[in-house]
Amino acid sequence: MKKIAVQDAVGMTICHDITKVIPGEFKGPAFKRNYVIKQEDIEELLSLGKEHIYVWEENADEIHEDDAAIRMAQAVMGQNISFSEPQEGKTTLISTQKGLLRIKSSLLHEINSIEHVTIPSLPNNFKVEVNQKVAATRIIPLVTKEENIRKVEELCTLYGPVFHVEPYIKLRVGIVITGSEVYKGRIKDKFGPVIRKKLEYFGAEIIGLEYCPDELELIQAKITGYMEQKADMIIMTGGMSVDPDDLTPGAIRSTGADVVTYGVPVQPGNMFMLAYLNGIPILGVPGAAAYYKTTVLDAVLPKIFAGETLNKNDFIRMGEGGLCLNCQMCQYPSCYFCR
């Protein structure tokens, strides 16, 4: 690039966006790349602190920030992601599908180690909506050596894209509400509406919601019944504590299911249970889910609906970030919980 005094730049083309900032009101380009400077623009440029501007001089081994941002975006984005046109040297990667953001973390680390390259993103396994920003691409200077961008492209050619959005699959779900106090009508069911609402978000087909007293054989029979109906997931609520009358964990075990975990380093939801019976996930959901808006259940459901099979280490890793602050205004998933 060639540096020129603003007063001498009339008729020349700006080679990068020039940003204007009004604190608390506006931040954006006052002049866009490729704008041809006019005499009446001089005062505005000076008021923006631009006593000099840069015009482009073609150089075969260098690449402009806008072109670099586009090429990086094209290299790192995968399924169900698009990108915006560059503004102020940045492109934004956008989800085109509701689902779970998947990131090749080690690949992103390697790419961000390349000189001048910066690609910030949302965390791995973040729930995203359609048209949600998931990442951005930018180089630090106005130009960089083209070899830096080629390194990004070569890594993504070798290992695949860094980002993609895994769409949720439609699952057939059976729900069992345990507890003699609910079964006999002594108290109102608080679990059913909560679980239904959470499942509706994923577009699940609820094949049944049944109530069951605290009797081991009857709880086991409900599980078996949903298996015979070819449920893709079974959710059991209530009876998950260590109280002798709480039989749900034992009923799940008695089916022969492989227990992944009973108890997790997450609050709310410590007494959560996950097991698999012939590949079908069975979730034991503790009472916290009927009281708190967000619990470990909210971290688990997106992964199951994205087709993931969870293991013990998945829950152990939740310990760091697994303590919810129970904020007065819950912002989940836009927070650290279970990251």
C-alpha beads as a LAMMPS data file, in Angstrom:
LAMMPS data file: protein, C-alpha beads

339 atoms
338 bonds

1 atom types
1 bond types

-500.0 500.0 xlo xhi
-500.0 500.0 ylo yhi
-500.0 500.0 zlo zhi

Masses

1 110.0

Atoms # bond

1 1 1 0.000 0.000 0.000
2 1 1 1.029 3.581 -0.590
3 1 1 0.630 6.240 2.111
4 1 1 -0.647 9.611 0.884
5 1 1 -1.605 12.850 2.654
6 1 1 -5.387 13.271 2.662
7 1 1 -5.155 16.647 0.924
8 1 1 -3.358 14.955 -1.992
9 1 1 -5.710 11.970 -2.220
10 1 1 -8.650 13.522 -4.105
11 1 1 -9.596 11.212 -6.974
12 1 1 -7.800 8.225 -5.447
13 1 1 -9.384 4.969 -4.286
14 1 1 -9.382 3.961 -0.619
15 1 1 -8.099 0.408 -0.167
16 1 1 -9.779 -0.347 3.178
17 1 1 -12.861 0.625 5.174
18 1 1 -12.388 3.704 7.369
19 1 1 -14.259 3.338 10.649
20 1 1 -16.290 5.981 12.441
21 1 1 -17.090 5.606 16.147
22 1 1 -19.629 7.640 18.113
23 1 1 -19.523 6.205 21.659
24 1 1 -22.802 4.555 22.596
25 1 1 -24.396 5.415 19.243
26 1 1 -22.556 4.122 16.205
27 1 1 -19.610 2.060 15.019
28 1 1 -19.195 1.293 11.352
29 1 1 -17.566 2.300 8.095
30 1 1 -17.714 5.994 7.230
31 1 1 -15.946 5.280 3.946
32 1 1 -15.957 1.866 2.278
33 1 1 -13.126 0.174 0.443
34 1 1 -12.866 1.236 -3.211
35 1 1 -14.488 4.615 -2.460
36 1 1 -13.055 7.431 -4.601
37 1 1 -12.150 10.411 -2.416
38 1 1 -13.775 13.744 -3.257
39 1 1 -12.712 17.237 -2.229
40 1 1 -15.668 17.534 0.168
41 1 1 -14.506 14.381 2.020
42 1 1 -11.276 15.945 3.260
43 1 1 -12.725 17.588 6.374
44 1 1 -14.594 14.433 7.381
45 1 1 -11.461 12.323 7.005
46 1 1 -9.447 14.763 9.082
47 1 1 -12.144 14.725 11.784
48 1 1 -11.771 10.942 11.880
49 1 1 -8.070 11.351 12.587
50 1 1 -7.007 10.360 9.068
51 1 1 -4.309 12.774 7.999
52 1 1 -3.064 10.096 5.619
53 1 1 -4.839 7.364 3.705
54 1 1 -3.605 4.245 1.963
55 1 1 -4.133 3.450 -1.683
56 1 1 -3.538 0.024 -3.145
57 1 1 -0.414 -0.915 -5.056
58 1 1 -0.711 -4.394 -6.519
59 1 1 1.822 -6.810 -5.082
60 1 1 1.728 -10.438 -6.207
61 1 1 2.679 -11.954 -2.848
62 1 1 0.300 -9.948 -0.647
63 1 1 -3.460 -10.180 -0.075
64 1 1 -5.883 -7.497 1.103
65 1 1 -7.776 -7.941 4.395
66 1 1 -11.178 -8.290 2.686
67 1 1 -9.979 -10.945 0.266
68 1 1 -8.161 -12.744 3.080
69 1 1 -11.300 -12.757 5.243
70 1 1 -13.376 -14.254 2.426
71 1 1 -10.860 -16.972 1.625
72 1 1 -10.487 -17.916 5.290
73 1 1 -14.262 -18.072 5.718
74 1 1 -14.623 -20.314 2.686
75 1 1 -11.881 -22.605 4.000
76 1 1 -13.080 -23.038 7.594
77 1 1 -16.855 -23.270 7.134
78 1 1 -18.613 -26.581 6.676
79 1 1 -22.168 -27.905 6.618
80 1 1 -25.033 -25.509 7.425
81 1 1 -22.886 -22.357 7.594
82 1 1 -22.719 -19.326 5.303
83 1 1 -20.732 -16.084 5.526
84 1 1 -21.333 -12.383 5.069
85 1 1 -19.525 -9.991 2.791
86 1 1 -16.534 -8.371 4.531
87 1 1 -17.004 -5.144 6.470
88 1 1 -14.063 -3.310 8.005
89 1 1 -11.917 -6.312 7.070
90 1 1 -14.132 -8.877 8.863
91 1 1 -16.489 -11.570 7.645
92 1 1 -19.092 -13.234 9.833
93 1 1 -19.906 -16.938 9.674
94 1 1 -23.634 -17.553 10.130
95 1 1 -25.642 -20.665 10.934
96 1 1 -28.207 -21.620 8.301
97 1 1 -29.690 -24.392 10.475
98 1 1 -30.853 -24.779 14.073
99 1 1 -28.548 -27.267 15.730
100 1 1 -25.307 -27.813 17.601
101 1 1 -22.135 -25.979 16.580
102 1 1 -19.282 -28.455 16.139
103 1 1 -15.676 -27.246 16.147
104 1 1 -12.401 -29.039 15.457
105 1 1 -10.725 -27.325 18.376
106 1 1 -7.141 -28.439 17.721
107 1 1 -7.425 -27.353 14.081
108 1 1 -8.792 -23.944 15.095
109 1 1 -5.870 -23.587 17.523
110 1 1 -3.378 -24.362 14.769
111 1 1 -4.998 -21.921 12.341
112 1 1 -5.051 -19.120 14.912
113 1 1 -1.316 -19.718 15.400
114 1 1 -0.626 -18.592 11.816
115 1 1 0.797 -15.067 11.581
116 1 1 -1.851 -12.328 11.241
117 1 1 -4.775 -14.826 11.195
118 1 1 -7.617 -14.414 13.729
119 1 1 -10.757 -16.572 13.846
120 1 1 -12.850 -16.137 17.035
121 1 1 -15.934 -18.304 17.509
122 1 1 -18.646 -19.455 19.872
123 1 1 -17.694 -22.467 22.041
124 1 1 -17.858 -26.026 20.769
125 1 1 -21.258 -27.719 21.235
126 1 1 -23.074 -24.376 21.443
127 1 1 -26.803 -24.407 20.678
128 1 1 -27.365 -22.157 17.677
129 1 1 -30.415 -20.846 15.879
130 1 1 -30.895 -20.016 12.212
131 1 1 -29.020 -16.833 11.208
132 1 1 -26.930 -16.822 14.389
133 1 1 -23.344 -15.598 14.281
134 1 1 -21.012 -18.512 15.043
135 1 1 -17.541 -17.230 14.095
136 1 1 -15.647 -14.462 12.301
137 1 1 -12.525 -14.200 10.168
138 1 1 -10.018 -11.366 9.939
139 1 1 -6.332 -10.633 9.514
140 1 1 -4.690 -8.098 11.815
141 1 1 -2.940 -5.790 9.286
142 1 1 -4.524 -4.390 6.132
143 1 1 -2.513 -6.860 4.059
144 1 1 -0.690 -10.092 4.749
145 1 1 1.518 -12.473 2.832
146 1 1 -0.672 -14.695 0.682
147 1 1 1.211 -17.726 1.982
148 1 1 -0.455 -17.169 5.383
149 1 1 -3.899 -17.599 3.849
150 1 1 -2.738 -20.565 1.801
151 1 1 -1.690 -22.256 5.056
152 1 1 -5.259 -21.909 6.340
153 1 1 -6.640 -23.370 3.119
154 1 1 -4.156 -26.239 3.065
155 1 1 -4.947 -27.226 6.675
156 1 1 -8.680 -27.263 5.938
157 1 1 -8.132 -29.268 2.778
158 1 1 -6.148 -31.795 4.808
159 1 1 -8.350 -32.029 7.922
160 1 1 -11.713 -30.748 6.713
161 1 1 -13.557 -27.567 7.721
162 1 1 -13.212 -26.207 11.250
163 1 1 -16.903 -25.464 11.805
164 1 1 -20.199 -27.094 10.981
165 1 1 -23.674 -27.121 12.485
166 1 1 -25.088 -30.536 13.327
167 1 1 -28.875 -30.396 12.831
168 1 1 -31.149 -32.055 15.366
169 1 1 -32.716 -35.346 14.404
170 1 1 -36.354 -36.124 15.144
171 1 1 -36.598 -38.622 17.986
172 1 1 -39.534 -40.603 19.352
173 1 1 -39.551 -40.020 23.101
174 1 1 -41.375 -41.766 25.920
175 1 1 -41.787 -40.005 29.283
176 1 1 -42.355 -41.662 32.644
177 1 1 -43.269 -39.487 35.649
178 1 1 -42.544 -41.530 38.779
179 1 1 -43.731 -40.883 42.315
180 1 1 -46.707 -42.249 44.214
181 1 1 -47.666 -38.739 45.357
182 1 1 -48.167 -37.675 41.726
183 1 1 -49.631 -41.018 40.585
184 1 1 -52.279 -40.884 43.330
185 1 1 -53.085 -37.240 42.682
186 1 1 -51.883 -35.903 46.022
187 1 1 -49.745 -33.275 44.272
188 1 1 -49.853 -31.755 40.807
189 1 1 -47.381 -32.981 38.208
190 1 1 -44.702 -30.301 37.714
191 1 1 -42.387 -32.389 35.538
192 1 1 -44.617 -33.137 32.545
193 1 1 -45.064 -29.554 31.238
194 1 1 -41.350 -28.806 31.725
195 1 1 -40.177 -31.899 29.842
196 1 1 -42.728 -31.402 27.071
197 1 1 -41.580 -27.835 26.490
198 1 1 -37.920 -28.838 26.317
199 1 1 -38.691 -31.640 23.842
200 1 1 -40.854 -29.420 21.635
201 1 1 -37.846 -27.189 20.994
202 1 1 -36.107 -30.132 19.271
203 1 1 -39.189 -31.170 17.311
204 1 1 -39.433 -34.495 19.148
205 1 1 -42.391 -36.837 18.771
206 1 1 -43.701 -37.610 22.248
207 1 1 -45.125 -41.124 21.988
208 1 1 -46.421 -41.147 25.537
209 1 1 -46.383 -39.576 28.989
210 1 1 -47.238 -42.035 31.753
211 1 1 -47.404 -41.865 35.538
212 1 1 -46.050 -44.599 37.735
213 1 1 -46.059 -45.247 41.493
214 1 1 -42.858 -45.984 43.417
215 1 1 -42.808 -49.691 42.598
216 1 1 -39.716 -51.167 40.983
217 1 1 -41.481 -53.678 38.745
218 1 1 -43.992 -51.136 37.456
219 1 1 -41.290 -48.587 36.626
220 1 1 -39.311 -51.293 34.839
221 1 1 -42.441 -52.288 32.904
222 1 1 -42.904 -48.708 31.664
223 1 1 -39.354 -48.727 30.285
224 1 1 -39.911 -52.083 28.607
225 1 1 -43.177 -50.843 27.135
226 1 1 -41.532 -47.852 25.495
227 1 1 -38.767 -50.075 24.152
228 1 1 -41.424 -52.246 22.526
229 1 1 -42.906 -49.087 20.983
230 1 1 -39.465 -48.408 19.449
231 1 1 -38.786 -45.225 21.377
232 1 1 -35.545 -43.439 20.444
233 1 1 -35.186 -42.025 23.973
234 1 1 -36.855 -42.567 27.339
235 1 1 -36.984 -39.867 30.007
236 1 1 -37.666 -40.841 33.625
237 1 1 -38.403 -38.091 36.129
238 1 1 -38.463 -38.202 39.902
239 1 1 -37.220 -40.748 42.404
240 1 1 -33.562 -40.057 41.623
241 1 1 -32.135 -39.373 45.105
242 1 1 -30.468 -41.803 47.539
243 1 1 -33.656 -41.996 49.615
244 1 1 -34.685 -45.680 50.031
245 1 1 -38.089 -44.868 48.513
246 1 1 -36.536 -43.474 45.338
247 1 1 -36.442 -46.454 42.998
248 1 1 -35.919 -44.992 39.526
249 1 1 -32.144 -45.653 39.294
250 1 1 -32.630 -49.249 40.387
251 1 1 -35.446 -49.741 37.886
252 1 1 -33.243 -48.469 35.066
253 1 1 -30.425 -50.808 36.109
254 1 1 -32.800 -53.761 36.380
255 1 1 -33.588 -53.568 32.655
256 1 1 -29.986 -54.536 31.912
257 1 1 -29.145 -51.064 30.611
258 1 1 -25.494 -49.996 30.572
259 1 1 -25.181 -47.128 33.040
260 1 1 -22.911 -44.326 31.817
261 1 1 -23.260 -42.252 34.961
262 1 1 -25.370 -41.895 38.066
263 1 1 -24.399 -38.576 39.596
264 1 1 -22.640 -35.786 37.752
265 1 1 -20.356 -32.871 38.807
266 1 1 -23.044 -30.364 37.837
267 1 1 -25.420 -28.266 39.921
268 1 1 -28.362 -28.119 39.510
269 1 1 -28.810 -31.741 38.531
270 1 1 -26.245 -33.670 40.610
271 1 1 -28.371 -36.830 40.715
272 1 1 -28.764 -37.140 36.927
273 1 1 -28.479 -40.605 35.382
274 1 1 -27.777 -41.713 31.829
275 1 1 -27.910 -45.303 30.630
276 1 1 -28.212 -47.046 27.260
277 1 1 -30.452 -50.036 26.626
278 1 1 -29.761 -51.596 23.230
279 1 1 -28.395 -48.230 22.138
280 1 1 -31.450 -46.275 23.338
281 1 1 -30.652 -43.526 25.880
282 1 1 -32.561 -43.602 29.151
283 1 1 -32.346 -40.391 31.159
284 1 1 -33.020 -40.272 34.885
285 1 1 -33.904 -36.647 35.584
286 1 1 -33.739 -35.404 39.203
287 1 1 -36.201 -33.034 40.853
288 1 1 -34.052 -29.973 40.155
289 1 1 -35.334 -29.936 36.557
290 1 1 -38.863 -29.195 37.785
291 1 1 -37.644 -26.195 39.792
292 1 1 -34.697 -24.617 37.967
293 1 1 -34.969 -23.274 34.428
294 1 1 -31.555 -24.674 33.487
295 1 1 -29.953 -27.896 34.698
296 1 1 -27.606 -30.562 33.363
297 1 1 -30.544 -31.853 31.303
298 1 1 -30.291 -28.754 29.104
299 1 1 -26.658 -29.562 28.358
300 1 1 -27.381 -33.211 27.571
301 1 1 -30.475 -33.010 25.363
302 1 1 -28.882 -31.061 22.459
303 1 1 -26.093 -33.631 22.193
304 1 1 -28.489 -36.560 22.126
305 1 1 -30.687 -34.857 19.520
306 1 1 -27.546 -34.206 17.468
307 1 1 -26.940 -37.966 17.401
308 1 1 -24.097 -38.097 19.932
309 1 1 -23.507 -41.073 22.225
310 1 1 -22.216 -39.761 25.550
311 1 1 -19.632 -41.399 27.798
312 1 1 -18.454 -40.929 31.365
313 1 1 -15.695 -38.481 30.413
314 1 1 -18.235 -36.185 28.758
315 1 1 -19.814 -35.681 32.171
316 1 1 -16.518 -35.442 34.054
317 1 1 -15.490 -32.566 31.767
318 1 1 -18.693 -30.728 32.680
319 1 1 -17.343 -30.232 36.206
320 1 1 -15.371 -27.167 35.109
321 1 1 -18.196 -24.739 34.439
322 1 1 -20.775 -27.057 35.964
323 1 1 -21.758 -24.778 38.845
324 1 1 -24.710 -22.635 37.792
325 1 1 -24.969 -19.198 39.407
326 1 1 -28.791 -19.304 39.184
327 1 1 -28.851 -15.808 37.719
328 1 1 -32.053 -13.852 38.265
329 1 1 -32.391 -13.550 34.493
330 1 1 -31.157 -16.821 32.974
331 1 1 -29.033 -16.282 29.839
332 1 1 -28.333 -19.946 29.042
333 1 1 -26.871 -21.024 26.643
334 1 1 -25.068 -17.676 26.383
335 1 1 -22.995 -18.377 29.488
336 1 1 -20.282 -20.700 30.781
337 1 1 -22.610 -23.375 32.258
338 1 1 -21.526 -26.905 31.284
339 1 1 -19.127 -25.667 28.616

Bonds

1 1 1 2
2 1 2 3
3 1 3 4
4 1 4 5
5 1 5 6
6 1 6 7
7 1 7 8
8 1 8 9
9 1 9 10
10 1 10 11
11 1 11 12
12 1 12 13
13 1 13 14
14 1 14 15
15 1 15 16
16 1 16 17
17 1 17 18
18 1 18 19
19 1 19 20
20 1 20 21
21 1 21 22
22 1 22 23
23 1 23 24
24 1 24 25
25 1 25 26
26 1 26 27
27 1 27 28
28 1 28 29
29 1 29 30
30 1 30 31
31 1 31 32
32 1 32 33
33 1 33 34
34 1 34 35
35 1 35 36
36 1 36 37
37 1 37 38
38 1 38 39
39 1 39 40
40 1 40 41
41 1 41 42
42 1 42 43
43 1 43 44
44 1 44 45
45 1 45 46
46 1 46 47
47 1 47 48
48 1 48 49
49 1 49 50
50 1 50 51
51 1 51 52
52 1 52 53
53 1 53 54
54 1 54 55
55 1 55 56
56 1 56 57
57 1 57 58
58 1 58 59
59 1 59 60
60 1 60 61
61 1 61 62
62 1 62 63
63 1 63 64
64 1 64 65
65 1 65 66
66 1 66 67
67 1 67 68
68 1 68 69
69 1 69 70
70 1 70 71
71 1 71 72
72 1 72 73
73 1 73 74
74 1 74 75
75 1 75 76
76 1 76 77
77 1 77 78
78 1 78 79
79 1 79 80
80 1 80 81
81 1 81 82
82 1 82 83
83 1 83 84
84 1 84 85
85 1 85 86
86 1 86 87
87 1 87 88
88 1 88 89
89 1 89 90
90 1 90 91
91 1 91 92
92 1 92 93
93 1 93 94
94 1 94 95
95 1 95 96
96 1 96 97
97 1 97 98
98 1 98 99
99 1 99 100
100 1 100 101
101 1 101 102
102 1 102 103
103 1 103 104
104 1 104 105
105 1 105 106
106 1 106 107
107 1 107 108
108 1 108 109
109 1 109 110
110 1 110 111
111 1 111 112
112 1 112 113
113 1 113 114
114 1 114 115
115 1 115 116
116 1 116 117
117 1 117 118
118 1 118 119
119 1 119 120
120 1 120 121
121 1 121 122
122 1 122 123
123 1 123 124
124 1 124 125
125 1 125 126
126 1 126 127
127 1 127 128
128 1 128 129
129 1 129 130
130 1 130 131
131 1 131 132
132 1 132 133
133 1 133 134
134 1 134 135
135 1 135 136
136 1 136 137
137 1 137 138
138 1 138 139
139 1 139 140
140 1 140 141
141 1 141 142
142 1 142 143
143 1 143 144
144 1 144 145
145 1 145 146
146 1 146 147
147 1 147 148
148 1 148 149
149 1 149 150
150 1 150 151
151 1 151 152
152 1 152 153
153 1 153 154
154 1 154 155
155 1 155 156
156 1 156 157
157 1 157 158
158 1 158 159
159 1 159 160
160 1 160 161
161 1 161 162
162 1 162 163
163 1 163 164
164 1 164 165
165 1 165 166
166 1 166 167
167 1 167 168
168 1 168 169
169 1 169 170
170 1 170 171
171 1 171 172
172 1 172 173
173 1 173 174
174 1 174 175
175 1 175 176
176 1 176 177
177 1 177 178
178 1 178 179
179 1 179 180
180 1 180 181
181 1 181 182
182 1 182 183
183 1 183 184
184 1 184 185
185 1 185 186
186 1 186 187
187 1 187 188
188 1 188 189
189 1 189 190
190 1 190 191
191 1 191 192
192 1 192 193
193 1 193 194
194 1 194 195
195 1 195 196
196 1 196 197
197 1 197 198
198 1 198 199
199 1 199 200
200 1 200 201
201 1 201 202
202 1 202 203
203 1 203 204
204 1 204 205
205 1 205 206
206 1 206 207
207 1 207 208
208 1 208 209
209 1 209 210
210 1 210 211
211 1 211 212
212 1 212 213
213 1 213 214
214 1 214 215
215 1 215 216
216 1 216 217
217 1 217 218
218 1 218 219
219 1 219 220
220 1 220 221
221 1 221 222
222 1 222 223
223 1 223 224
224 1 224 225
225 1 225 226
226 1 226 227
227 1 227 228
228 1 228 229
229 1 229 230
230 1 230 231
231 1 231 232
232 1 232 233
233 1 233 234
234 1 234 235
235 1 235 236
236 1 236 237
237 1 237 238
238 1 238 239
239 1 239 240
240 1 240 241
241 1 241 242
242 1 242 243
243 1 243 244
244 1 244 245
245 1 245 246
246 1 246 247
247 1 247 248
248 1 248 249
249 1 249 250
250 1 250 251
251 1 251 252
252 1 252 253
253 1 253 254
254 1 254 255
255 1 255 256
256 1 256 257
257 1 257 258
258 1 258 259
259 1 259 260
260 1 260 261
261 1 261 262
262 1 262 263
263 1 263 264
264 1 264 265
265 1 265 266
266 1 266 267
267 1 267 268
268 1 268 269
269 1 269 270
270 1 270 271
271 1 271 272
272 1 272 273
273 1 273 274
274 1 274 275
275 1 275 276
276 1 276 277
277 1 277 278
278 1 278 279
279 1 279 280
280 1 280 281
281 1 281 282
282 1 282 283
283 1 283 284
284 1 284 285
285 1 285 286
286 1 286 287
287 1 287 288
288 1 288 289
289 1 289 290
290 1 290 291
291 1 291 292
292 1 292 293
293 1 293 294
294 1 294 295
295 1 295 296
296 1 296 297
297 1 297 298
298 1 298 299
299 1 299 300
300 1 300 301
301 1 301 302
302 1 302 303
303 1 303 304
304 1 304 305
305 1 305 306
306 1 306 307
307 1 307 308
308 1 308 309
309 1 309 310
310 1 310 311
311 1 311 312
312 1 312 313
313 1 313 314
314 1 314 315
315 1 315 316
316 1 316 317
317 1 317 318
318 1 318 319
319 1 319 320
320 1 320 321
321 1 321 322
322 1 322 323
323 1 323 324
324 1 324 325
325 1 325 326
326 1 326 327
327 1 327 328
328 1 328 329
329 1 329 330
330 1 330 331
331 1 331 332
332 1 332 333
333 1 333 334
334 1 334 335
335 1 335 336
336 1 336 337
337 1 337 338
338 1 338 339
